[in-house]
């Protein structure tokens, strides 16, 4: 007897602004989100501002070397504390010059000593859960969230095995890619390679072997999807690799639900995707490439250009078409292709991803 078919999500999960708002207040505020890289806050007092789930935040390195994240708001009258990136000895609110230590504790404020009972020690910028994961800074607005190693079991160590030089890596470039689609459409497209042989000839013929490609959910129930495959034969590779290095002939990707992915291209080349949701119809994808110390590399630059001109451009057309299609009155969610043998032509990863999407909303 045949098992019941698993159908894709209803279009409303992608197009309904009310569902998007629920995600912003719920899912995106209770999951680990990428903030930046430790190279951005190398020195004491280095900081950068960013936004997660509609909240303005900033990371800063303290005098004790600790990287902390705070809501970007003064505890006096709610003015934003910093913009952009920079370095500072203390954090000073531009509105009334209330001054905070790099640890977030209130240090001083004009005329506050004249206020009877004013207790400086009781006032501190509001902190946000922060973890450094192989040099990448992640935050979670949920103070009670489990640590990243529980969310993504084994991933930290696996990445280090594929990219042993990761502690020395810094961003060479981040490319910002606006997409006219719901963030989940873009994440789904990234999380399957069913479409790769048809739509990504350069990636499928000059980087990886599609016939070996597989994507598997974590066997221990973690919120991670692992992409695995082999590199193309050396005579077909579009860039040189040294196969004498462990894992140099492998490709592996670790998608960390809901909005980040580490990728190790053949040759132990680290690159990343991270997503930012703007509204129900728009998101931004950031494509990152890394080298030791952020040093120039003609090979990585060429690979990044190749990626942008092929896979990235091809995916933009795909996801924007899907998002338009989701608004069609004629769309009826079809069954996912779940091959018991898995492999590149199966959508097992999408079934798990859509399970997480459904649970986050319902």
C-alpha positions in Angstrom: 0.0 0.0 0.0 1.4 3.4 -1.0 2.2 6.0 1.7 0.3 9.3 1.5 2.1 11.9 -0.5 3.7 14.9 1.2 2.6 18.2 -0.4 4.4 21.5 -0.5 3.3 24.4 1.8 0.2 26.5 0.9 1.1 29.7 -0.8 -0.1 31.8 2.2 3.0 30.7 4.2 5.1 32.8 1.7 2.7 35.6 0.7 0.6 36.5 3.7 2.0 39.6 5.5 0.4 38.5 8.7 2.4 35.3 8.7 5.5 37.3 8.0 4.8 39.4 11.0 4.3 36.4 13.2 7.7 35.1 12.0 9.4 38.4 12.8 7.9 38.4 16.3 8.4 34.7 16.9 10.7 32.6 14.8 13.3 35.2 13.9 13.4 36.5 17.4 14.0 33.1 19.0 16.6 31.5 16.7 20.3 32.0 16.2 21.0 34.7 13.6 24.3 35.8 12.0 25.6 39.1 13.2 29.1 39.4 11.8 32.7 38.2 12.0 35.2 38.6 14.8 37.5 40.4 12.3 35.0 43.3 12.5 35.6 43.8 16.2 39.3 42.9 16.4 40.4 45.7 18.8 39.0 46.9 22.1 36.1 49.3 21.5 35.5 48.1 17.9 31.8 48.0 17.2 29.2 47.6 14.3 25.5 48.0 14.2 23.1 45.7 12.5 19.4 44.6 12.5 17.7 41.3 13.4 14.0 40.7 13.4 13.3 44.4 13.2 15.5 45.2 16.2 18.5 47.5 16.0 21.5 46.0 17.7 25.3 46.5 18.0 28.3 44.2 18.7 31.2 45.6 20.6 34.5 44.2 22.0 35.1 45.0 25.7 38.2 45.7 27.6 38.2 42.1 28.8 38.3 40.9 25.2 34.7 39.7 25.3 32.4 40.4 22.3 29.0 41.6 23.6 25.8 42.5 21.8 23.3 45.1 23.0 20.0 46.5 21.8 21.0 49.8 20.2 19.0 52.0 22.5 19.8 54.4 25.4 18.1 53.5 28.7 17.4 57.2 29.3 15.0 58.4 26.5 15.5 55.7 23.8 17.8 57.4 21.4 19.9 55.0 19.3 23.5 54.7 20.6 25.6 54.1 17.5 25.4 53.9 13.7 27.6 52.0 11.2 30.9 50.7 12.5 33.8 52.3 14.4 35.9 52.3 17.5 35.2 54.1 20.8 36.6 54.3 24.4 33.1 54.6 25.8 29.6 54.5 24.3 28.0 57.9 24.4 24.3 58.6 23.5 24.2 61.4 21.0 20.9 62.8 22.5 21.8 63.7 26.2 25.4 62.3 26.4 24.6 59.5 28.8 27.8 57.5 28.7 28.2 53.7 29.0 31.2 51.5 29.6 32.0 49.0 26.9 30.4 46.4 29.2 27.1 48.3 28.9 27.1 49.7 32.4 26.1 53.3 32.8 29.2 55.4 33.6 28.0 59.0 33.7 25.3 61.4 32.6 24.9 65.2 32.8 23.6 66.2 36.2 22.6 62.7 37.3 24.5 63.2 40.6 21.9 65.9 41.5 19.1 63.3 41.4 18.4 61.9 44.9 18.6 58.1 45.0 20.0 57.9 41.4 21.8 54.5 41.2 24.2 54.3 38.2 24.9 50.6 39.0 21.2 49.7 38.3 21.3 51.0 34.7 22.9 49.0 31.8 22.3 48.6 28.1 20.1 45.6 27.4 22.3 42.6 26.4 21.5 40.0 23.8 22.6 36.4 23.8 25.8 36.1 21.8 28.0 33.2 20.7 31.2 33.1 18.6 31.0 30.0 16.3 34.3 29.3 14.6 34.9 33.1 14.3 31.4 34.0 13.2 29.2 36.0 15.6 25.6 34.8 16.2 22.9 36.4 18.3 19.6 35.2 19.7 17.0 37.6 21.1 15.7 34.7 23.3 17.6 34.7 26.5 16.5 31.2 27.2 17.5 29.7 23.9 19.7 26.5 23.9 23.3 27.0 22.9 24.3 26.7 19.2 26.0 23.3 19.8 22.6 21.9 20.8 20.8 23.5 17.9 23.4 22.3 15.4 25.1 19.2 16.9 28.5 18.4 15.6 28.7 21.2 13.1 31.4 23.2 14.8 33.8 20.3 14.7 32.9 19.2 11.2 33.6 22.6 9.7 37.0 22.7 11.4 37.8 19.3 9.8 36.9 20.6 6.4 38.5 24.1 6.9 41.4 23.5 9.4 42.6 27.1 8.8 39.3 28.6 9.8 40.7 30.5 12.8 42.9 32.5 10.4 40.2 33.3 8.0 38.7 36.8 7.5 36.1 38.1 5.0 37.6 38.9 1.6 34.2 40.2 0.4 30.5 40.2 1.2 28.2 40.7 -1.7 24.7 42.0 -1.0 22.0 40.5 -3.3 18.4 41.8 -3.1 15.7 39.4 -4.2 12.0 40.1 -4.9 10.7 37.1 -3.0 9.9 35.8 0.4 12.9 34.7 2.4 11.6 31.1 2.6 11.5 30.8 -1.2 15.1 31.8 -1.3 16.1 29.4 1.5 14.2 26.5 -0.1 15.9 27.1 -3.4 19.3 26.9 -1.6 18.3 23.8 0.3 17.8 21.5 -2.7 19.8 20.6 -5.8 16.9 19.0 -7.7 17.1 22.1 -9.9 20.9 22.2 -10.2 21.5 20.0 -13.3 18.9 22.0 -15.3 19.6 25.5 -14.1 23.3 25.6 -12.9 25.5 24.2 -15.6 28.7 25.9 -14.4 28.2 24.6 -10.8 27.0 21.2 -11.9 29.7 20.7 -14.5 32.7 22.7 -13.3 32.6 22.5 -9.4 30.6 19.4 -8.2 29.4 16.0 -9.5 25.6 16.2 -9.3 25.3 12.4 -9.4 27.0 12.3 -5.9 25.0 15.2 -4.4 22.8 14.5 -1.4 21.2 16.7 1.3 20.4 15.1 4.6 18.6 16.4 7.8 20.5 15.9 11.0 20.1 12.4 12.3 20.0 13.6 15.9 17.1 16.1 15.3 19.3 19.2 15.1 18.2 22.2 13.0 20.8 21.6 10.3 20.8 20.3 6.7 24.0 18.8 5.4 24.8 19.0 1.7 27.5 16.5 0.5 29.1 15.8 -2.9 32.4 15.3 -4.6 34.3 17.7 -6.8 34.3 17.4 -10.6 37.2 15.7 -12.3 40.3 18.0 -12.2 40.2 18.5 -16.0 36.7 20.0 -15.7 37.1 22.1 -12.5 36.9 25.8 -13.2 39.6 26.6 -10.6 42.7 24.7 -9.4 42.6 22.6 -6.2 45.3 20.6 -4.4 43.9 17.1 -3.7 46.7 16.2 -1.3 44.9 18.2 1.5 42.3 16.4 3.5 38.7 17.0 2.2 40.1 19.0 -0.8 38.1 16.9 -3.2 34.8 17.2 -1.2 32.0 19.8 -1.1 30.0 20.1 2.1 27.5 22.7 3.2 25.9 23.1 6.6 22.6 25.0 6.4 21.8 26.3 9.9 18.0 26.9 10.2 16.7 29.5 9.6 19.0 31.9 7.8 22.7 30.9 7.5 24.9 28.4 5.6 28.5 27.6 5.8 29.9 26.1 2.6 33.2 24.4 1.9 33.9 24.3 -1.8 36.4 21.8 -3.2 39.9 23.0 -2.3 38.8 23.8 1.3 37.4 27.2 0.2 35.0 28.6 2.9 32.1 30.7 1.7 28.8 31.6 3.3 25.2 32.6 2.7 23.1 34.6 5.1 19.6 36.0 4.7 17.8 39.0 6.0 14.0 39.2 5.7 12.6 42.6 4.7 8.9 41.9 4.2 6.7 39.2 2.8 7.8 40.0 -0.7 11.5 40.9 -0.3 14.7 39.6 1.2 18.4 40.2 0.9 21.0 37.5 0.5 24.6 38.1 1.5 27.3 36.0 -0.2 30.6 35.8 1.7 34.1 34.6 0.7 37.0 34.2 3.1 40.8 34.0 2.9 43.6 33.8 5.5 43.8 37.3 7.1 41.4 38.6 4.4 44.4 38.6 2.0 44.0 39.0 -1.7 43.6 35.8 -3.7 43.2 35.8 -7.5 41.6 32.3 -7.3 39.0 33.2 -4.7 38.2 36.5 -6.5 37.7 34.7 -9.8 35.6 32.0 -8.1 33.4 34.7 -6.4 32.9 36.4 -9.8 32.1 33.1 -11.5 29.6 32.3 -8.7 27.9 35.7 -9.0 27.7 35.6 -12.8 26.3 32.1 -12.9 24.7 30.4 -9.8 23.6 33.6 -8.1 22.1 35.2 -11.2 20.4 32.0 -12.2 18.9 31.6 -8.7 17.6 35.2 -8.7 15.5 34.5 -11.8 14.3 31.2 -10.3 13.2 32.5 -6.8 11.5 35.6 -8.2 9.6 33.5 -10.7 8.5 31.1 -7.9 7.3 34.1 -5.7 5.3 35.4 -8.6 3.8 32.0 -9.1 2.8 31.6 -5.5 0.5 34.6 -6.0 -1.2 32.9 -8.9 -4.8 31.8 -8.4 -4.0 28.7 -10.4 -1.3 27.4 -8.0 -2.2 24.1 -6.2 0.7 22.8 -4.0 2.0 19.7 -5.6 3.6 16.6 -4.0 7.2 16.7 -3.1 9.5 14.2 -4.9 10.7 12.0 -2.0 12.9 9.3 -3.3 13.5 6.6 -0.7 17.1 6.4 -2.0 17.5 10.2 -1.5 20.1 11.8 -3.8 20.2 14.9 -5.9 16.8 14.3 -7.5 14.9 14.0 -4.2 13.4 16.7 -2.0 13.9 15.1 1.4 15.5 18.3 2.6 12.6 20.4 1.5 10.2 18.2 3.4 12.2 18.8 6.6 12.6 22.5 5.9 8.9 22.9 5.3 8.2 21.1 8.5 10.2 23.6 10.4 8.5 26.5 8.5 5.1 25.1 9.3 5.9 24.6 13.0 7.3 28.1 13.3 4.0 29.6 12.2 1.4 27.1 13.4 
